[in-house]
């Protein structure tokens, strides 16, 4: 799938580049022709797994209550925010910023999304770190044994 000339050009550019005193990054820009992204069916919602990771440990924050909060804590979540915590932080933007500063990704229960949007939306929205909705897998119907 990779063009030999492209791979050769990239490797040559890497070899000829001078050594830098900072961590270099790469930006990828993709132009899609004849695709109307305003139509919901054409929107791209894919994630890409990088072969060497992000270079640092990922920190996960969870907006949850009850059983999901307990499972998240035992599962290794770095921050768990309960509905009571959301209420306490709702008026204090500095507290929200300091609490969420080091968290890379957020997951939230559906019933908590309205209150999260009101309180945390103005802080997390511009940083594109709004929570991903946690949906439990549907319970399969019981099979009938005849």
DRENPA-3360 file (N, C-alpha, C; in nm, 2 decimals, always signed):
BEGIN
1 = XXXXXXXX = +0.08/-0.12/+0.00/+0.00/+0.00/+0.00/+0.09/+0.13/+0.00 ~ +0.21/+0.12/+0.06/+0.29/+0.23/+0.06/+0.38/+0.24/-0.06 ~ +0.38/+0.35/-0.13/+0.45/+0.37/-0.25/+0.60/+0.37/-0.21 ~ +0.68/+0.29/-0.29/+0.83/+0.28/-0.26/+0.90/+0.42/-0.27 ~ +0.86/+0.50/-0.37/+0.92/+0.63/-0.38/+0.89/+0.72/-0.26 ~ +0.77/+0.71/-0.21/+0.73/+0.79/-0.09/+0.81/+0.75/+0.03 ~ +0.82/+0.62/+0.05/+0.90/+0.57/+0.17/+1.05/+0.61/+0.16 ~ +1.10/+0.60/+0.04/+1.24/+0.63/+0.01/+1.26/+0.78/+0.04;
9 = XXXXXXXX = +1.17/+0.87/-0.01/+1.18/+1.01/+0.01/+1.17/+1.05/+0.16 ~ +1.09/+0.98/+0.24/+1.07/+1.01/+0.38/+1.20/+0.97/+0.45 ~ +1.25/+0.85/+0.42/+1.37/+0.81/+0.49/+1.49/+0.90/+0.46 ~ +1.50/+0.94/+0.34/+1.61/+1.03/+0.30/+1.60/+1.17/+0.37 ~ +1.47/+1.22/+0.38/+1.45/+1.35/+0.45/+1.49/+1.33/+0.60 ~ +1.46/+1.22/+0.66/+1.49/+1.20/+0.80/+1.65/+1.20/+0.82 ~ +1.72/+1.13/+0.73/+1.86/+1.12/+0.73/+1.93/+1.26/+0.71 ~ +1.88/+1.34/+0.62/+1.94/+1.47/+0.59/+1.90/+1.58/+0.69;
17 = XXXXXXXX = +1.80/+1.56/+0.77/+1.76/+1.66/+0.86/+1.86/+1.68/+0.97 ~ +1.89/+1.80/+1.01/+1.99/+1.82/+1.12/+1.93/+1.78/+1.26 ~ +2.01/+1.74/+1.35/+1.97/+1.70/+1.48/+1.91/+1.82/+1.55 ~ +1.80/+1.80/+1.62/+1.73/+1.91/+1.69/+1.74/+1.89/+1.84 ~ +1.73/+2.00/+1.91/+1.74/+2.00/+2.06/+1.60/+2.00/+2.13 ~ +1.50/+1.95/+2.05/+1.36/+1.95/+2.10/+1.30/+1.83/+2.04 ~ +1.18/+1.79/+2.10/+1.11/+1.68/+2.04/+1.03/+1.72/+1.92 ~ +1.06/+1.66/+1.81/+1.00/+1.69/+1.68/+0.86/+1.63/+1.67;
25 = XXXXXXXX = +0.78/+1.69/+1.59/+0.64/+1.63/+1.57/+0.61/+1.64/+1.42 ~ +0.51/+1.57/+1.38/+0.47/+1.56/+1.24/+0.32/+1.60/+1.24 ~ +0.28/+1.68/+1.14/+0.14/+1.72/+1.12/+0.10/+1.65/+0.99 ~ -0.02/+1.59/+0.99/-0.07/+1.53/+0.87/-0.20/+1.60/+0.83 ~ -0.20/+1.64/+0.71/-0.32/+1.71/+0.65/-0.37/+1.63/+0.54 ~ -0.50/+1.60/+0.55/-0.57/+1.52/+0.45/-0.68/+1.60/+0.38 ~ -0.67/+1.62/+0.25/-0.78/+1.69/+0.18/-0.87/+1.58/+0.11 ~ -0.99/+1.59/+0.14/-1.09/+1.50/+0.09/-1.17/+1.57/-0.02;
33 = XXXXXXXX = -1.16/+1.52/-0.14/-1.24/+1.58/-0.25/-1.37/+1.51/-0.27 ~ -1.47/+1.59/-0.31/-1.60/+1.53/-0.33/-1.67/+1.47/-0.21 ~ -1.63/+1.51/-0.09/-1.69/+1.46/+0.03/-1.75/+1.58/+0.11 ~ -1.88/+1.57/+0.13/-1.95/+1.67/+0.20/-1.96/+1.63/+0.35 ~ -1.87/+1.69/+0.43/-1.87/+1.65/+0.57/-1.98/+1.71/+0.65 ~ -2.06/+1.80/+0.59/-2.18/+1.85/+0.67/-2.29/+1.74/+0.67 ~ -2.28/+1.64/+0.59/-2.38/+1.53/+0.59/-2.33/+1.43/+0.70 ~ -2.42/+1.39/+0.79/-2.38/+1.30/+0.90/-2.33/+1.17/+0.85;
41 = XXXXXXXX = -2.38/+1.12/+0.74/-2.33/+0.99/+0.69/-2.18/+1.00/+0.64 ~ -2.13/+1.12/+0.61/-2.00/+1.13/+0.55/-1.90/+1.17/+0.66 ~ -1.94/+1.19/+0.78/-1.84/+1.23/+0.89/-1.75/+1.12/+0.92 ~ -1.63/+1.15/+0.96/-1.53/+1.06/+0.99/-1.51/+1.05/+1.14 ~ -1.53/+0.93/+1.20/-1.52/+0.91/+1.34/-1.42/+0.80/+1.38 ~ -1.31/+0.80/+1.31/-1.21/+0.69/+1.33/-1.10/+0.74/+1.42 ~ -1.05/+0.64/+1.49/-0.93/+0.67/+1.58/-0.81/+0.60/+1.52 ~ -0.70/+0.66/+1.54/-0.58/+0.59/+1.48/-0.49/+0.56/+1.60;
49 = XXXXXXXX = -0.44/+0.43/+1.60/-0.35/+0.39/+1.70/-0.21/+0.41/+1.65 ~ -0.13/+0.48/+1.72/+0.01/+0.51/+1.68/+0.09/+0.39/+1.71 ~ +0.19/+0.35/+1.63/+0.27/+0.23/+1.65/+0.35/+0.24/+1.78 ~ +0.40/+0.36/+1.82/+0.48/+0.38/+1.93/+0.41/+0.45/+2.05 ~ +0.28/+0.46/+2.04/+0.21/+0.53/+2.14/+0.22/+0.68/+2.13 ~ +0.19/+0.75/+2.24/+0.19/+0.90/+2.24/+0.32/+0.95/+2.30 ~ +0.40/+0.85/+2.35/+0.53/+0.89/+2.41/+0.52/+0.92/+2.56 ~ +0.40/+0.92/+2.62/+0.38/+0.94/+2.76/+0.26/+0.86/+2.80;
57 = XXXXXXXX = +0.25/+0.83/+2.93/+0.13/+0.75/+2.98/+0.00/+0.84/+2.97 ~ -0.10/+0.77/+2.93/-0.23/+0.83/+2.91/-0.31/+0.83/+3.05 ~ -0.36/+0.95/+3.08/-0.44/+0.96/+3.20/-0.59/+0.97/+3.17 ~ -0.67/+0.89/+3.24/-0.81/+0.88/+3.21/-0.89/+0.94/+3.33 ~ -0.99/+1.02/+3.30/-1.08/+1.07/+3.40/-1.22/+1.02/+3.37 ~ -1.30/+0.98/+3.47/-1.43/+0.92/+3.46/-1.53/+1.00/+3.54 ~ -1.64/+1.04/+3.47/-1.75/+1.10/+3.54/-1.85/+0.99/+3.57 ~ -1.86/+0.94/+3.69/-1.95/+0.82/+3.72/-2.00/+0.83/+3.86;
65 = XXXXXXXX = -2.09/+0.74/+3.89/-2.14/+0.72/+4.02/-2.17/+0.57/+4.04 ~ -2.17/+0.53/+4.17/-2.21/+0.40/+4.20/-2.11/+0.29/+4.16 ~ -2.17/+0.19/+4.09/-2.09/+0.07/+4.05/-1.99/+0.10/+3.95 ~ -2.02/+0.19/+3.85/-1.92/+0.23/+3.75/-1.81/+0.30/+3.81 ~ -1.83/+0.39/+3.91/-1.72/+0.46/+3.98/-1.63/+0.36/+4.05 ~ -1.68/+0.26/+4.11/-1.60/+0.16/+4.18/-1.52/+0.08/+4.08 ~ -1.59/+0.04/+3.97/-1.52/-0.04/+3.86/-1.41/+0.04/+3.80 ~ -1.43/+0.17/+3.78/-1.33/+0.26/+3.72/-1.21/+0.27/+3.81;
73 = XXXXXXXX = -1.24/+0.29/+3.94/-1.13/+0.30/+4.03/-1.04/+0.18/+4.04 ~ -1.11/+0.06/+4.04/-1.03/-0.06/+4.04/-0.97/-0.09/+3.91 ~ -1.02/-0.03/+3.80/-0.97/-0.05/+3.67/-0.85/+0.04/+3.63 ~ -0.82/+0.13/+3.72/-0.70/+0.22/+3.70/-0.73/+0.36/+3.65 ~ -0.85/+0.41/+3.67/-0.88/+0.54/+3.62/-0.80/+0.64/+3.71 ~ -0.75/+0.75/+3.66/-0.66/+0.84/+3.73/-0.75/+0.94/+3.81 ~ -0.87/+0.97/+3.76/-0.95/+1.07/+3.83/-1.10/+1.02/+3.82 ~ -1.17/+1.02/+3.93/-1.31/+0.98/+3.92/-1.39/+1.10/+3.98;
81 = XXXXXXXX = -1.48/+1.15/+3.90/-1.56/+1.27/+3.95/-1.70/+1.22/+3.96 ~ -1.76/+1.24/+4.08/-1.89/+1.19/+4.11/-1.99/+1.31/+4.09 ~ -2.12/+1.28/+4.09/-2.22/+1.39/+4.07/-2.20/+1.50/+4.18 ~ -2.17/+1.46/+4.30/-2.15/+1.55/+4.41/-2.03/+1.65/+4.38 ~ -1.92/+1.59/+4.32/-1.81/+1.67/+4.28/-1.84/+1.76/+4.17 ~ -1.93/+1.72/+4.08/-1.97/+1.81/+3.97/-2.04/+1.93/+4.03 ~ -2.13/+1.90/+4.12/-2.21/+2.01/+4.19/-2.11/+2.11/+4.26 ~ -2.01/+2.06/+4.33/-1.92/+2.14/+4.41/-1.84/+2.23/+4.32;
89 = XXXXXXXX = -1.80/+2.17/+4.20/-1.71/+2.24/+4.11/-1.78/+2.33/+4.01 ~ -1.91/+2.32/+4.01/-1.99/+2.39/+3.90/-1.96/+2.54/+3.89 ~ -1.94/+2.61/+3.99/-1.92/+2.75/+3.98/-1.77/+2.80/+3.98 ~ -1.68/+2.71/+4.00/-1.54/+2.74/+4.02/-1.46/+2.70/+3.90 ~ -1.44/+2.79/+3.81/-1.36/+2.75/+3.68/-1.22/+2.72/+3.72 ~ -1.16/+2.79/+3.81/-1.02/+2.76/+3.85/-1.00/+2.62/+3.90 ~ -1.10/+2.58/+3.98/-1.09/+2.44/+4.04/-1.11/+2.34/+3.93 ~ -1.20/+2.36/+3.84/-1.22/+2.27/+3.73/-1.09/+2.26/+3.64;
97 = XXXXXXXX = -1.03/+2.37/+3.61/-0.91/+2.37/+3.53/-0.80/+2.29/+3.60 ~ -0.78/+2.32/+3.73/-0.67/+2.26/+3.80/-0.70/+2.11/+3.82 ~ -0.82/+2.07/+3.84/-0.86/+1.93/+3.85/-0.84/+1.85/+3.72 ~ -0.87/+1.91/+3.61/-0.87/+1.84/+3.48/-0.75/+1.86/+3.40 ~ -0.66/+1.94/+3.45/-0.54/+1.98/+3.37/-0.46/+1.86/+3.32 ~ -0.43/+1.77/+3.40/-0.34/+1.66/+3.36/-0.41/+1.54/+3.30 ~ -0.54/+1.54/+3.29/-0.62/+1.43/+3.23/-0.62/+1.44/+3.08 ~ -0.59/+1.33/+3.01/-0.59/+1.33/+2.86/-0.73/+1.30/+2.80;
105 = XXXXXXXX = -0.80/+1.21/+2.86/-0.93/+1.16/+2.81/-1.03/+1.15/+2.92 ~ -1.16/+1.18/+2.89/-1.27/+1.16/+2.98/-1.37/+1.07/+2.93 ~ -1.43/+0.99/+3.02/-1.55/+0.91/+2.99/-1.66/+0.95/+3.09 ~ -1.78/+0.94/+3.04/-1.89/+0.99/+3.13/-2.01/+0.90/+3.11 ~ -2.09/+0.88/+3.21/-2.22/+0.82/+3.21/-2.32/+0.91/+3.14 ~ -2.41/+0.85/+3.07/-2.51/+0.93/+2.99/-2.60/+1.02/+3.08 ~ -2.65/+0.98/+3.20/-2.73/+1.06/+3.28/-2.65/+1.19/+3.34 ~ -2.52/+1.18/+3.34/-2.45/+1.29/+3.39/-2.41/+1.40/+3.29;
113 = XXXXXXXX = -2.43/+1.36/+3.16/-2.38/+1.45/+3.05/-2.44/+1.59/+3.06 ~ -2.57/+1.61/+3.09/-2.62/+1.75/+3.09/-2.54/+1.84/+3.20 ~ -2.52/+1.78/+3.32/-2.45/+1.86/+3.42/-2.31/+1.88/+3.39 ~ -2.25/+1.78/+3.32/-2.11/+1.79/+3.28/-2.09/+1.90/+3.18 ~ -2.19/+1.90/+3.08/-2.18/+2.01/+2.98/-2.20/+2.15/+3.03 ~ -2.28/+2.16/+3.13/-2.30/+2.30/+3.19/-2.18/+2.34/+3.27 ~ -2.12/+2.25/+3.35/-2.01/+2.29/+3.44/-1.88/+2.28/+3.37 ~ -1.85/+2.17/+3.30/-1.72/+2.14/+3.25/-1.70/+2.18/+3.10;
121 = XXXXXXXX = -1.81/+2.20/+3.03/-1.81/+2.22/+2.89/-1.73/+2.35/+2.85 ~ -1.75/+2.46/+2.92/-1.67/+2.58/+2.88/-1.52/+2.56/+2.90 ~ -1.48/+2.47/+2.98/-1.34/+2.45/+3.01/-1.28/+2.34/+2.92 ~ -1.35/+2.22/+2.91/-1.30/+2.11/+2.83/-1.33/+2.12/+2.68 ~ -1.44/+2.20/+2.64/-1.48/+2.21/+2.50/-1.37/+2.27/+2.41 ~ -1.32/+2.39/+2.45/-1.21/+2.45/+2.37/-1.08/+2.37/+2.36 ~ -1.06/+2.28/+2.45/-0.94/+2.20/+2.45/-0.97/+2.06/+2.39 ~ -1.09/+2.05/+2.33/-1.13/+1.92/+2.26/-1.11/+1.80/+2.35;
129 = XXXXXXXX = -1.15/+1.81/+2.48/-1.13/+1.70/+2.57/-1.27/+1.67/+2.64 ~ -1.38/+1.69/+2.56/-1.51/+1.66/+2.62/-1.52/+1.51/+2.64 ~ -1.60/+1.47/+2.74/-1.60/+1.33/+2.77/-1.67/+1.24/+2.65 ~ -1.62/+1.12/+2.64/-1.68/+1.02/+2.55/-1.79/+0.96/+2.63 ~ -1.90/+0.93/+2.57/-2.02/+0.87/+2.64/-1.99/+0.73/+2.66 ~ -2.01/+0.68/+2.79/-1.99/+0.54/+2.82/-2.13/+0.47/+2.80 ~ -2.13/+0.38/+2.72/-2.25/+0.30/+2.70/-2.22/+0.15/+2.73 ~ -2.31/+0.10/+2.82/-2.29/-0.04/+2.86/-2.34/-0.12/+2.74;
137 = XXXXXXXX = -2.27/-0.24/+2.73/-2.32/-0.33/+2.62/-2.46/-0.38/+2.66 ~ -2.54/-0.39/+2.55/-2.68/-0.43/+2.58/-2.68/-0.58/+2.63 ~ -2.78/-0.61/+2.71/-2.79/-0.74/+2.76/-2.86/-0.83/+2.66 ~ -2.80/-0.94/+2.62/-2.86/-1.02/+2.52/-2.99/-1.09/+2.57 ~ -3.09/-1.11/+2.49/-3.22/-1.17/+2.54/-3.19/-1.31/+2.58 ~ -3.26/-1.36/+2.69/-3.24/-1.50/+2.73/-3.28/-1.59/+2.62 ~ -3.21/-1.69/+2.60/-3.24/-1.79/+2.50/-3.34/-1.89/+2.55 ~ -3.43/-1.93/+2.47/-3.53/-2.03/+2.51/-3.48/-2.17/+2.48;
145 = XX = -3.48/-2.25/+2.58/-3.44/-2.39/+2.56/-3.56/-2.47/+2.55 ~ -3.58/-2.54/+2.44/-3.71/-2.61/+2.41/-3.69/-2.75/+2.43;
% end
